[in-house]
Amino acid sequence: MTTGLNHEEIRRYARHLILPQVGLAGQQKIRRASVLIVGAGGLGAPIALYLAAAGIGRLGIVDFDAVELSNLQRQVLHGTPDLGRPKAESARDAVRRINPHVEVDVHATRLTAANAMDILRPYDVVVDGTDNFPTRYLTNDACVLLGKPNVYGSIFRFEGQASVFAPHLDGPCYRCLYPEPPPPGSVPTCAEGGVLGVLPGIIGVVQATEILKLILGEGRPLIGRLLLYDALEMRFRELKVRRDPACPVCGENPTIRELIDYEAFCAGAGREEEPPPPEAAATVPEITVQELKAALDDPASGVQLIDVREPVEHRIVTLPGSRLIPLGELPRRLDELDRDRPCYVICHHGVRSIQAAAYLAAEGFRDARSVRGGLMAWAEEIDPSLPRY
């Protein structure tokens, strides 16, 4: 009798083969399956490693970024020798080291509305390992239009969440849960807010588990359920998510029938925050780090340099002469600043500083500007001795 698996594969997948819910037939399903991983970072790393080990037949990996030193704290696909390499290529090599039977497709490109349908179409399951809202909404909409399950995960600091969005299986989509993206700059990235290094391992393994369940047709997938994880409390919670009949992409009368401009969609989002995000962030005046240095070197400039990061970041690195006023404290500490002097605002990468500069301008500060690229641009272009984080 032929099993469809060679002797080496039988030994490799032996612990699967003796599971009644998997067996030979289930392992063959896994081997025939194809999965696209959008993002080879913190979430994509454990997903790729465990799916490769499980024997997925074909893995597609979409990522346009390169490996940086700060990635290695959590992105376990990559190692120190991979610094500077494209993440998609580093991920391919890691998968091949684990299981040479897995076919790997490298998509070393940014996922866009122009290429998403062609990239997603050949795969059975799509898994969202992204860290930005435009790509998250793009992935969701493409999956709905193509009728593919979207295995979702998200992480921030010590918390994570996961779900399976599959309207074609009578479940909701990502838009049913989050109809509108948050205002630009209101939700920090991992680079801005930090993340516990092991957290993506936990959420990514949940996503990998859901993928295998979908392929095998076993168990109860996270369709219509949002799993919430709090690492500090070591607690899982679950929320029900219902399909929204008015959803613009999967509802009863959808208005989104093709992919849209997701950068514009997310940039146009807005709701009131404290301090409020700018209505038109593009109009906030910015200065380069070279211009900031010139101003700081000129005693006659009278510039006030405001650092709107958090105290924990300030302890890592700071610029002499700057005043620490975290973004959330800015509204109640305006009296510490001179409205008539130039007020330049700096943060980690230049995201929070745009929000702060817009707020200062709205409060009557005559010359409020954001430092483009923040402290990391200063470390790269002005003072390479400063630590980067």
Secondary structure as UniProt FT lines:
FT   HELIX           7..12
FT   HELIX           14..17
FT   TURN            20..22
FT   HELIX           23..32
FT   STRAND          34..38
FT   TURN            42..43
FT   HELIX           44..54
FT   STRAND          58..62
FT   HELIX           69..73
FT   TURN            76..77
FT   HELIX           80..82
FT   TURN            83..84
FT   HELIX           87..98
FT   TURN            100..101
FT   STRAND          103..107
FT   TURN            113..115
FT   HELIX           116..120
FT   TURN            121..122
FT   STRAND          125..128
FT   HELIX           133..146
FT   STRAND          150..157
FT   STRAND          159..165
FT   HELIX           167..169
FT   HELIX           174..177
FT   TURN            184..185
FT   HELIX           190..193
FT   TURN            197..198
FT   HELIX           199..216
FT   STRAND          225..230
FT   TURN            231..234
FT   STRAND          235..240
FT   TURN            245..246
FT   TURN            248..250
FT   HELIX           262..267
FT   TURN            279..280
FT   HELIX           281..283
FT   STRAND          286..287
FT   HELIX           289..297
FT   HELIX           299..301
FT   STRAND          304..307
FT   HELIX           311..314
FT   TURN            315..316
FT   TURN            320..321
FT   STRAND          323..324
FT   HELIX           327..336
FT   TURN            339..340
FT   STRAND          343..346
FT   HELIX           352..362
FT   TURN            363..364
FT   STRAND          368..371
FT   TURN            372..373
FT   HELIX           374..381
FT   TURN            384..385
//
